[in-house]
Amino acid sequence: MSAHVVALVLAYNEEGSLPGLLCEIAHACPDWEVVVVSDGSIDRTTERARAAGAVVLQLPFNSGVATAEQTGFLYALQAGADVVVRLDGDGQHPPAEARVVVEALERTAADVVIGSRFLDGEGYQSTPLRRGGIRWLSFLLRRLGGVHVTDPTSGLRAFGRSAFSLLALVYPSGYPEPESNLLLARARLRLSEVPVRMRPRDVGQSSLGGWSSLYYPLKVTFALIVEALRRPAAPPSGEGERGR
Amino acid sequence: MPVYEVRVQIAGTILALLSVALVLELVRRRRLSEWQSLAWLLAAAMIGGFAAHRRIQFILADFVGIYYPPVLILGAFVFGGLAILLLQSVAITRLDSRCRRLAQEVALLREKLESGGRAHRRDSQRGAAS
């Protein structure tokens, strides 16, 4: 029997890009259950997602990426999913690449597989300033938790049941990817990376602009140091070694 | 006792009593919880205590080695204010976390409700057709 895969699409006012993305997922991965978390959208994101046949989790107000993603994990846990793969609603994560990430998770002994833009250096590579910040975060993760990842801010990640069960209980706030990588590694879950090609976003603007782009590395650096000082989180009981 | 000292005592006592009255009124109107009000009542008691018994500040200042006693009062209130701010930050963080969890529960329940409604409508349409 094939694994129950939940494609978790995070969307905040993405009525422009969402229908195309959902159509792409339906073609590339017809066996996946598509769940759209509408993070307090005030445009027609929710209606567009429902019209495309997706399950829609509609947060009553804008709560940020972390809360939206964790809501998806809670849903997947309740729905008995085996794998969760996250995609951004702005179209940066091609569904074909998401399938590569999921297949790597199913093929290997990893609990989390991260889609990395930098392993083969193809596709959208972000701005030089952000690449510098990403290198700094990679260095920190290596030093603080022995986590060897080249793209710690990548949102294109696939989680096995033991990983998303843990993250449904405890999840960092703000921009959570680097911190959650450290949290998972310190909980003795296995992380690996596969090369993927990402695209620049279809429409709209990144939430990381202006002052946020200066605040972000400081906040994440501090949060990583604090995370390293915490007692490591334990996977939820019953999820054991690799619950899928 | 010099006249200015009596004036200070009267002004301090009135200020303390007004503070207590304000805090109690806020608690009575349920605008402030009993738990949160304790810190403010303590602050009011300190104002009243220092105003009524000015010698206390001289004794305490001498004990901790502060040359000019009013600085002790100022320092105590700055420290107390910062402590209250820290407690408020902790309370806000806890509320923020609970608020996010509630939002998640709302999203999950809304989806269950709507998917249940869709299934019910489908069943009703099938029943009407057969």
Chai-1 contact restraints between the chains, C-beta under 6 A:
chainA,res_idxA,chainB,res_idxB,connection_type,confidence,min_distance_angstrom,max_distance_angstrom,comment,restraint_id
A,L57,B,A107,contact,1.0,0.0,6.0,A-B,restraint_1
A,L57,B,E111,contact,1.0,0.0,6.0,A-B,restraint_2
A,Q58,B,A107,contact,1.0,0.0,6.0,A-B,restraint_3
A,Q58,B,R110,contact,1.0,0.0,6.0,A-B,restraint_4
A,L59,B,A103,contact,1.0,0.0,6.0,A-B,restraint_5
A,L59,B,A107,contact,1.0,0.0,6.0,A-B,restraint_6
A,P60,B,A103,contact,1.0,0.0,6.0,A-B,restraint_7
A,P60,B,V106,contact,1.0,0.0,6.0,A-B,restraint_8
A,S63,B,R100,contact,1.0,0.0,6.0,A-B,restraint_9
A,S63,B,A103,contact,1.0,0.0,6.0,A-B,restraint_10
A,T67,B,R100,contact,1.0,0.0,6.0,A-B,restraint_11
A,T71,B,Q104,contact,1.0,0.0,6.0,A-B,restraint_12
A,T71,B,A107,contact,1.0,0.0,6.0,A-B,restraint_13
A,L74,B,Q104,contact,1.0,0.0,6.0,A-B,restraint_14
